[in-house]
Amino acid sequence: MTLWTAVLLASVICLALKAVGYIIPAAWFEGPAPTRIIDLLTVALLGALVAVQTLGEGQHIVVDARVPAVLVAAGLLLLRAPFLVVVLAAALVAALLRLWGLAA
């Protein structure tokens, strides 16, 4: 399979999934159980994305300055700090750790 074949196949699959989303009746999602599942699925996918972007480097797990930065950001979010403060503090932590040579 060539790269273009894989791209075209993935595009067709994405288009089919989107079409199925329009075909499914809205009543299937209005109950409390489907709503709860959809909410939890969103959180799980976002958590997985954060974990992969924080710890992933190609096919390897890498612990570097991103891990303490995410921990600082999580702590500030728990304290209900403004989002801009969270982002700046996390960036500052990562930058200082890299500057001091404590993390790659």
Rosetta constraint file for C-alpha pairs under 8 A:
AtomPair CA 1 CA 5 HARMONIC 6.12 0.50
AtomPair CA 1 CA 6 HARMONIC 6.70 0.50
AtomPair CA 2 CA 6 HARMONIC 6.38 0.50
AtomPair CA 3 CA 7 HARMONIC 6.22 0.50
AtomPair CA 4 CA 8 HARMONIC 6.05 0.50
AtomPair CA 5 CA 9 HARMONIC 6.01 0.50
AtomPair CA 6 CA 10 HARMONIC 6.05 0.50
AtomPair CA 7 CA 11 HARMONIC 6.11 0.50
AtomPair CA 8 CA 12 HARMONIC 6.22 0.50
AtomPair CA 9 CA 13 HARMONIC 6.23 0.50
AtomPair CA 10 CA 14 HARMONIC 6.14 0.50
AtomPair CA 11 CA 15 HARMONIC 6.14 0.50
AtomPair CA 12 CA 16 HARMONIC 6.11 0.50
AtomPair CA 13 CA 17 HARMONIC 6.18 0.50
AtomPair CA 14 CA 18 HARMONIC 6.20 0.50
AtomPair CA 15 CA 19 HARMONIC 6.19 0.50
AtomPair CA 16 CA 20 HARMONIC 6.19 0.50
AtomPair CA 17 CA 21 HARMONIC 6.34 0.50
AtomPair CA 18 CA 22 HARMONIC 6.76 0.50
AtomPair CA 19 CA 23 HARMONIC 6.47 0.50
AtomPair CA 20 CA 24 HARMONIC 6.29 0.50
AtomPair CA 24 CA 28 HARMONIC 7.49 0.50
AtomPair CA 25 CA 29 HARMONIC 7.96 0.50
AtomPair CA 26 CA 30 HARMONIC 6.80 0.50
AtomPair CA 27 CA 31 HARMONIC 7.61 0.50
AtomPair CA 28 CA 34 HARMONIC 7.39 0.50
AtomPair CA 29 CA 34 HARMONIC 5.32 0.50
AtomPair CA 29 CA 35 HARMONIC 6.13 0.50
AtomPair CA 30 CA 34 HARMONIC 6.93 0.50
AtomPair CA 30 CA 35 HARMONIC 6.58 0.50
AtomPair CA 31 CA 35 HARMONIC 6.28 0.50
AtomPair CA 32 CA 36 HARMONIC 6.09 0.50
AtomPair CA 33 CA 37 HARMONIC 6.18 0.50
AtomPair CA 34 CA 38 HARMONIC 6.05 0.50
AtomPair CA 35 CA 39 HARMONIC 6.21 0.50
AtomPair CA 36 CA 40 HARMONIC 6.17 0.50
AtomPair CA 37 CA 41 HARMONIC 5.95 0.50
AtomPair CA 38 CA 42 HARMONIC 6.25 0.50
AtomPair CA 39 CA 43 HARMONIC 6.53 0.50
AtomPair CA 40 CA 44 HARMONIC 6.12 0.50
AtomPair CA 41 CA 45 HARMONIC 6.11 0.50
AtomPair CA 42 CA 46 HARMONIC 6.21 0.50
AtomPair CA 43 CA 47 HARMONIC 6.07 0.50
AtomPair CA 44 CA 48 HARMONIC 6.13 0.50
AtomPair CA 45 CA 49 HARMONIC 6.18 0.50
AtomPair CA 46 CA 50 HARMONIC 6.26 0.50
AtomPair CA 47 CA 51 HARMONIC 6.18 0.50
AtomPair CA 48 CA 52 HARMONIC 6.11 0.50
AtomPair CA 49 CA 53 HARMONIC 6.06 0.50
AtomPair CA 50 CA 54 HARMONIC 5.92 0.50
AtomPair CA 51 CA 55 HARMONIC 5.88 0.50
AtomPair CA 51 CA 56 HARMONIC 7.58 0.50
AtomPair CA 52 CA 56 HARMONIC 4.96 0.50
AtomPair CA 54 CA 66 HARMONIC 5.82 0.50
AtomPair CA 54 CA 67 HARMONIC 6.28 0.50
AtomPair CA 54 CA 70 HARMONIC 7.63 0.50
AtomPair CA 55 CA 61 HARMONIC 5.30 0.50
AtomPair CA 55 CA 62 HARMONIC 5.20 0.50
AtomPair CA 55 CA 63 HARMONIC 6.02 0.50
AtomPair CA 55 CA 66 HARMONIC 7.76 0.50
AtomPair CA 55 CA 67 HARMONIC 7.31 0.50
AtomPair CA 56 CA 60 HARMONIC 6.01 0.50
AtomPair CA 56 CA 61 HARMONIC 4.98 0.50
AtomPair CA 56 CA 62 HARMONIC 6.01 0.50
AtomPair CA 57 CA 61 HARMONIC 6.12 0.50
AtomPair CA 57 CA 62 HARMONIC 6.16 0.50
AtomPair CA 63 CA 67 HARMONIC 6.36 0.50
AtomPair CA 64 CA 68 HARMONIC 7.93 0.50
AtomPair CA 64 CA 103 HARMONIC 5.12 0.50
AtomPair CA 64 CA 104 HARMONIC 5.36 0.50
AtomPair CA 65 CA 69 HARMONIC 6.39 0.50
AtomPair CA 65 CA 93 HARMONIC 7.74 0.50
AtomPair CA 65 CA 94 HARMONIC 4.91 0.50
AtomPair CA 65 CA 95 HARMONIC 7.81 0.50
AtomPair CA 65 CA 97 HARMONIC 6.18 0.50
AtomPair CA 65 CA 98 HARMONIC 6.65 0.50
AtomPair CA 65 CA 102 HARMONIC 7.98 0.50
AtomPair CA 65 CA 103 HARMONIC 5.07 0.50
AtomPair CA 65 CA 104 HARMONIC 6.24 0.50
AtomPair CA 66 CA 70 HARMONIC 6.09 0.50
AtomPair CA 66 CA 94 HARMONIC 6.11 0.50
AtomPair CA 67 CA 71 HARMONIC 6.28 0.50
AtomPair CA 68 CA 72 HARMONIC 6.12 0.50
AtomPair CA 68 CA 90 HARMONIC 7.98 0.50
AtomPair CA 68 CA 93 HARMONIC 7.24 0.50
AtomPair CA 68 CA 94 HARMONIC 7.18 0.50
AtomPair CA 69 CA 73 HARMONIC 6.17 0.50
AtomPair CA 69 CA 89 HARMONIC 7.80 0.50
AtomPair CA 69 CA 90 HARMONIC 4.44 0.50
AtomPair CA 69 CA 91 HARMONIC 6.72 0.50
AtomPair CA 69 CA 93 HARMONIC 5.59 0.50
AtomPair CA 69 CA 94 HARMONIC 5.46 0.50
AtomPair CA 70 CA 74 HARMONIC 6.05 0.50
AtomPair CA 70 CA 90 HARMONIC 6.48 0.50
AtomPair CA 71 CA 75 HARMONIC 6.17 0.50
AtomPair CA 72 CA 76 HARMONIC 6.20 0.50
AtomPair CA 72 CA 86 HARMONIC 7.85 0.50
AtomPair CA 72 CA 89 HARMONIC 7.32 0.50
AtomPair CA 72 CA 90 HARMONIC 5.97 0.50
AtomPair CA 72 CA 93 HARMONIC 7.78 0.50
AtomPair CA 73 CA 77 HARMONIC 6.10 0.50
AtomPair CA 73 CA 86 HARMONIC 5.25 0.50
AtomPair CA 73 CA 87 HARMONIC 6.89 0.50
AtomPair CA 73 CA 89 HARMONIC 7.09 0.50
AtomPair CA 73 CA 90 HARMONIC 5.50 0.50
AtomPair CA 74 CA 78 HARMONIC 6.21 0.50
AtomPair CA 75 CA 79 HARMONIC 6.39 0.50
AtomPair CA 76 CA 80 HARMONIC 6.32 0.50
AtomPair CA 76 CA 81 HARMONIC 5.44 0.50
AtomPair CA 76 CA 86 HARMONIC 5.97 0.50
AtomPair CA 77 CA 81 HARMONIC 5.62 0.50
AtomPair CA 77 CA 82 HARMONIC 7.78 0.50
AtomPair CA 77 CA 83 HARMONIC 7.66 0.50
AtomPair CA 77 CA 86 HARMONIC 6.85 0.50
AtomPair CA 81 CA 85 HARMONIC 6.52 0.50
AtomPair CA 81 CA 86 HARMONIC 6.52 0.50
AtomPair CA 82 CA 86 HARMONIC 6.42 0.50
AtomPair CA 83 CA 87 HARMONIC 6.25 0.50
AtomPair CA 84 CA 88 HARMONIC 6.12 0.50
AtomPair CA 85 CA 89 HARMONIC 5.94 0.50
AtomPair CA 86 CA 90 HARMONIC 6.13 0.50
AtomPair CA 87 CA 91 HARMONIC 6.15 0.50
AtomPair CA 88 CA 92 HARMONIC 6.03 0.50
AtomPair CA 89 CA 93 HARMONIC 6.14 0.50
AtomPair CA 90 CA 94 HARMONIC 6.28 0.50
AtomPair CA 91 CA 95 HARMONIC 6.02 0.50
AtomPair CA 92 CA 96 HARMONIC 6.00 0.50
AtomPair CA 93 CA 97 HARMONIC 6.13 0.50
AtomPair CA 94 CA 98 HARMONIC 6.21 0.50
AtomPair CA 95 CA 99 HARMONIC 6.02 0.50
AtomPair CA 96 CA 100 HARMONIC 6.05 0.50
AtomPair CA 97 CA 101 HARMONIC 6.11 0.50
AtomPair CA 97 CA 102 HARMONIC 5.18 0.50
AtomPair CA 97 CA 103 HARMONIC 5.54 0.50
AtomPair CA 98 CA 102 HARMONIC 6.10 0.50
AtomPair CA 98 CA 103 HARMONIC 5.24 0.50
AtomPair CA 98 CA 104 HARMONIC 5.83 0.50
